[in-house]
Amino acid sequence: MSAPATPSAVPREAAYPAEEERSLRRGEQALLAVLHDLEADRDRAADGQRAVVRSLAAALEARDGYTGGHSETVHELAVAVARRLGLEGDALEHVASVSLLHDIGKIGIPDAILHKPGPLDPAERAIMREHPAIGERILLPLPGMEAVAQAVRHEHERWDGGGYPDGLAGEAIPLASRIVLACDTYAAMVSDRPYRRSLGERTARRELERAAGAQLDPRVVAALLDWLDEPDAALPEAGAAARGPARSEAELRALMAVATAVTAANRLEEVVETAADAALEALGVSSLSISRWEGDHDQLRTLINVGELGDGEERHPADEVYPASSFPDLDALVRRRRPHRASVGDPGAAPDEVALLRSLGKAESLAVPILYDGDVWGELYATQVAGRRPFDDRDMRFLQALADQIAAAAGRAEVFSRLAELAYSDPLTGLANRRAFEEHLERAAAEAISACRDLALIVGDLDHLKAINDEGGHAAGDAALAAAGRALARTAERHPEAFVARLSGDEFAIVLPRCEAWQADALAHRALELIAPGSMTFGVASLQTGAGTAADLLRSADAALYDAKRRGRGRVFTAGAAPPEPRPPERRGARALRDTQARLPMLLRDGLDALDRLPAGTPVRDRLDAVLSAAAGVLDAPGWAISFVPAGADYAETVRDVDLTAGRRETIDFHQERYPLADYPRTAAIASGGGFAVHRDEVPPDDAEARLLVELGYAALAAIVVPGAGGGWLGELYGDARTAELRPALPALRLLAQAAAAGA
């Protein structure tokens, strides 16, 4: 359920960082108490307590975006492979620890890089490659973790010596590192990633076999494949790979899980889910609840229940509240910040508390306050059934340690919730912004697909915004954008569930649940009438026109928008609509040359306008894509492609391929298409910079570029290369019978491409 309204006594945003620091310091004392037990279990040195706390503090300060699901999968695989290799005892424990912590260094990598939905550029890859060393620095101060820290550092070393950070090879790489790398590689290939979908088990197995002896230890790969050949073989039980004294290790692991939530989660729901599940596992209790204190109503409202729930209990209860007046122990917890313990066998226990335990089928309870900014934020409450280990003082200390971590996370989440409206709104138009749009589209598409309903999407551009800015200043441009936003919002009122957003610059979108493409097309035409004929261009798509996911739907609507622009601005085009009229005879000769020359001012204007709309820091690839998109609209080009030529390499990798005639826009971000430059002499000649234009009728049939054009179904090509970090970016604009002559446009294209590279 949604979190209850924030009470009036909420810390000011400006005071939040200082309060988080105080909250973490309060938690340090509770952490020390828990870690004292861990030290006793392992017979470690007394000064190891504070070393562990320092490591946890360093992890917290790293502002984690790390989640444990992937590490759990790698852990299960690694333990299974280690057993296949004959490891047991301490050696098996060591592999288990490395597998769980192999990515801990990623909590020091910026979120913008860690969660980037596309390939990393060379500078970003260099930063990402620091995570093994960061992991080593986090783990090294932990008593008894020196070997684990070393193995984490070397988890990305390759068998052939081509890995990082130290270039170790073969048996010089710790065995645990080699095992975890193979399992990590396989788990990554069979998982969906932000920038590509799962490769599937069959493809992943082939990749493992190919990597054996190069990237991966062939003996480890053989063991992994051997285990994968037995799908019925049971995975090791949770905790089966002896992680040291089970209780202490579980507590430390839970503390780290909640600590990552403190720094990574911005939503209260995420914090509550993570903390509740982690604490339940670590404590080994029957059930656990996190509740929010509502001071205005003098009551406690339960946010989540986990574990063995009693009659009437729900994981996310709609209205489970406990008045302080009915529970003396709760009143003491709130008024005096005092934990409490109750048991059905305790004659001195409060009757209402005993009655509650009996109704839940539980024998005893333990509750501690969650304190934030000096006030009670809520309660952490655990129960145990009869016949299990009773609660002790150590449980109380550990529960309080978790509560202090949750307090910092909850305070952070509520700060973010108060900023959410600003973070998800466009200040100029008052509409939702791109971030809100993308999240809403994902949810709407998932709901529509699940319910077998259609979902339509309209995307549109305000035409000639740069000309408006040039003639009347940015105030005039802002006024035009605001007017367009109001008109779209008014148009969308006809559809009760419509969601209107300004994506960026002159781009807008409308999400239309339970709406088919033809209905969205009609709505877009009404918007044109309301705004002003010829002032906007729209593309329309729906799930039923062929889009299978939210990303496909956006690409399809985007491609329809490009098609609309090619036909002339100020119109609507719907994906899947009837194909355009047959193309006229090909334009060649002096008349076509004059036609292109007449379009050059528009080409330069629209190309620069496209670059001006991009935010600062946009990569060269995306800036070059904007130039080619604008050029396609002006010159009636049917498509384009972008490739990267690494410095000194003899090949190019295609990373983007756009075919407007098919209403398709495809971005290749994994296993890019690679082709040798030697096969295409003209392209090889400009690999370090320059450009050329060619028509297939002007060169011999056996010309390499001419053969490619025939294969792709195009008639002409204009190619340009501009420098970028680590190599050059190749842009190729294709022409067909309707396209204006490309050769006269080549100088303008080169100028625009250079502007794209210079502004990155």
PEFENPE-V584820 format. One record per residue. N is the residue number from 1. SS is DSSP state (H for helix, E for strand, L for the rest). Layout:
BEGIN
N/SS + N/SS
END
This chain:
BEGIN
1/L + 2/L + 3/L + 4/L + 5/L + 6/L + 7/L + 8/L + 9/L + 10/L + 11/L + 12/L + 13/H + 14/H + 15/H + 16/H + 17/H + 18/H + 19/H + 20/H + 21/H + 22/H + 23/H + 24/H + 25/H + 26/H + 27/H + 28/H + 29/H + 30/H + 31/H + 32/H + 33/H + 34/H + 35/H + 36/H + 37/H + 38/H + 39/H + 40/H + 41/H + 42/H + 43/L + 44/L + 45/L + 46/L + 47/L + 48/H + 49/H + 50/H + 51/H + 52/H + 53/H + 54/H + 55/H + 56/H + 57/H + 58/H + 59/H + 60/H + 61/H + 62/L + 63/L + 64/L + 65/L + 66/L + 67/L + 68/L + 69/H + 70/H + 71/H + 72/H + 73/H + 74/H + 75/H + 76/H + 77/H + 78/H + 79/H + 80/H + 81/H + 82/H + 83/H + 84/H + 85/L + 86/L + 87/L + 88/L + 89/H + 90/H + 91/H + 92/H + 93/H + 94/H + 95/H + 96/H + 97/H + 98/H + 99/H + 100/H + 101/H + 102/L + 103/L + 104/H + 105/H + 106/H + 107/H + 108/H + 109/L + 110/L + 111/H + 112/H + 113/H + 114/H + 115/L + 116/L + 117/L + 118/L + 119/L + 120/L + 121/L + 122/H + 123/H + 124/H + 125/H + 126/H + 127/H + 128/H + 129/L + 130/L + 131/H + 132/H + 133/H + 134/H + 135/H + 136/H + 137/H + 138/H + 139/H + 140/H + 141/L + 142/L + 143/L + 144/L + 145/L + 146/H + 147/H + 148/H + 149/H + 150/H + 151/H + 152/H + 153/H + 154/L + 155/L + 156/L + 157/L + 158/L + 159/L + 160/L + 161/L + 162/L + 163/L + 164/L + 165/L + 166/L + 167/L + 168/L + 169/L + 170/H + 171/H + 172/H + 173/L + 174/L + 175/H + 176/H + 177/H + 178/H + 179/H + 180/H + 181/H + 182/H + 183/H + 184/H + 185/H + 186/H + 187/H + 188/H + 189/H + 190/L + 191/L + 192/L + 193/E + 194/L + 195/L + 196/E + 197/L + 198/L + 199/L + 200/L + 201/H + 202/H + 203/H + 204/H + 205/H + 206/H + 207/H + 208/H + 209/H + 210/H + 211/H + 212/E + 213/L + 214/L + 215/L + 216/E + 217/L + 218/H + 219/H + 220/H + 221/H + 222/H + 223/H + 224/H + 225/H + 226/H + 227/H + 228/H + 229/L + 230/L + 231/L + 232/L + 233/L + 234/L + 235/L + 236/L + 237/L + 238/L + 239/L + 240/L + 241/L + 242/L + 243/L + 244/L + 245/L + 246/H + 247/H + 248/H + 249/H + 250/H + 251/H + 252/H + 253/H + 254/H + 255/H + 256/H + 257/H + 258/H + 259/H + 260/H + 261/H + 262/H + 263/H + 264/H + 265/L + 266/L + 267/L + 268/H + 269/H + 270/H + 271/H + 272/H + 273/H + 274/H + 275/H + 276/H + 277/H + 278/H + 279/H + 280/H + 281/H + 282/H + 283/H + 284/L + 285/L + 286/L + 287/E + 288/E + 289/E + 290/E + 291/E + 292/E + 293/E + 294/E + 295/L + 296/L + 297/L + 298/L + 299/E + 300/E + 301/E + 302/E + 303/E + 304/E + 305/E + 306/E + 307/E + 308/L + 309/L + 310/L + 311/L + 312/L + 313/L + 314/L + 315/L + 316/L + 317/L + 318/L + 319/L + 320/L + 321/E + 322/E + 323/E + 324/H + 325/H + 326/H + 327/L + 328/H + 329/H + 330/H + 331/H + 332/H + 333/H + 334/H + 335/H + 336/H + 337/L + 338/L + 339/L + 340/E + 341/E + 342/E + 343/E + 344/L + 345/L + 346/L + 347/L + 348/L + 349/L + 350/L + 351/H + 352/H + 353/H + 354/H + 355/H + 356/H + 357/H + 358/H + 359/H + 360/H + 361/L + 362/L + 363/L + 364/E + 365/E + 366/E + 367/E + 368/E + 369/E + 370/E + 371/E + 372/E + 373/L + 374/L + 375/E + 376/E + 377/E + 378/E + 379/E + 380/E + 381/E + 382/E + 383/E + 384/E + 385/L + 386/L + 387/L + 388/L + 389/L + 390/L + 391/L + 392/L + 393/H + 394/H + 395/H + 396/H + 397/H + 398/H + 399/H + 400/H + 401/H + 402/H + 403/H + 404/H + 405/H + 406/H + 407/H + 408/H + 409/H + 410/H + 411/H + 412/H + 413/H + 414/H + 415/H + 416/H + 417/H + 418/H + 419/H + 420/H + 421/H + 422/H + 423/H + 424/L + 425/E + 426/L + 427/L + 428/L + 429/L + 430/L + 431/L + 432/E + 433/L + 434/H + 435/H + 436/H + 437/H + 438/H + 439/H + 440/H + 441/H + 442/H + 443/H + 444/H + 445/H + 446/H + 447/H + 448/H + 449/H + 450/H + 451/L + 452/L + 453/L + 454/L + 455/E + 456/E + 457/E + 458/E + 459/E + 460/E + 461/E + 462/E + 463/L + 464/L + 465/H + 466/H + 467/H + 468/H + 469/H + 470/H + 471/H + 472/H + 473/H + 474/H + 475/H + 476/H + 477/H + 478/H + 479/H + 480/H + 481/H + 482/H + 483/H + 484/H + 485/H + 486/H + 487/H + 488/H + 489/H + 490/H + 491/H + 492/H + 493/L + 494/L + 495/L + 496/L + 497/L + 498/L + 499/E + 500/E + 501/E + 502/E + 503/E + 504/E + 505/L + 506/L + 507/E + 508/E + 509/E + 510/E + 511/E + 512/E + 513/E + 514/L + 515/L + 516/L + 517/H + 518/H + 519/H + 520/H + 521/H + 522/H + 523/H + 524/H + 525/H + 526/H + 527/H + 528/H + 529/H + 530/H + 531/H + 532/L + 533/L + 534/L + 535/L + 536/E + 537/E + 538/E + 539/E + 540/E + 541/E + 542/E + 543/H + 544/H + 545/H + 546/L + 547/L + 548/L + 549/L + 550/H + 551/H + 552/H + 553/H + 554/H + 555/H + 556/H + 557/H + 558/H + 559/H + 560/H + 561/H + 562/H + 563/H + 564/H + 565/H + 566/H + 567/H + 568/L + 569/L + 570/L + 571/L + 572/E + 573/E + 574/E + 575/L + 576/L + 577/L + 578/L + 579/L + 580/L + 581/L + 582/L + 583/L + 584/L + 585/L + 586/L + 587/L + 588/L + 589/L + 590/H + 591/H + 592/H + 593/H + 594/H + 595/H + 596/H + 597/H + 598/H + 599/H + 600/H + 601/H + 602/H + 603/H + 604/H + 605/H + 606/H + 607/H + 608/H + 609/H + 610/H + 611/H + 612/H + 613/L + 614/L + 615/L + 616/L + 617/L + 618/L + 619/L + 620/H + 621/H + 622/H + 623/H + 624/H + 625/H + 626/H + 627/H + 628/H + 629/H + 630/H + 631/H + 632/H + 633/H + 634/H + 635/H + 636/L + 637/L + 638/L + 639/E + 640/E + 641/E + 642/E + 643/E + 644/E + 645/E + 646/E + 647/L + 648/L + 649/L + 650/L + 651/E + 652/E + 653/E + 654/E + 655/E + 656/E + 657/E + 658/E + 659/E + 660/L + 661/L + 662/L + 663/L + 664/E + 665/E + 666/E + 667/E + 668/L + 669/L + 670/L + 671/L + 672/L + 673/E + 674/E + 675/E + 676/E + 677/H + 678/H + 679/H + 680/L + 681/H + 682/H + 683/H + 684/H + 685/H + 686/L + 687/L + 688/L + 689/L + 690/E + 691/E + 692/E + 693/E + 694/E + 695/E + 696/H + 697/H + 698/H + 699/L + 700/L + 701/L + 702/L + 703/L + 704/H + 705/H + 706/H + 707/H + 708/H + 709/H + 710/H + 711/H + 712/H + 713/L + 714/L + 715/L + 716/E + 717/E + 718/E + 719/E + 720/E + 721/E + 722/E + 723/E + 724/E + 725/L + 726/L + 727/E + 728/E + 729/E + 730/E + 731/E + 732/E + 733/E + 734/E + 735/E + 736/L + 737/L + 738/L + 739/L + 740/L + 741/L + 742/L + 743/H + 744/H + 745/H + 746/H + 747/H + 748/H + 749/H + 750/H + 751/H + 752/H + 753/H + 754/H + 755/H + 756/H + 757/H + 758/H + 759/L + 760/L
END
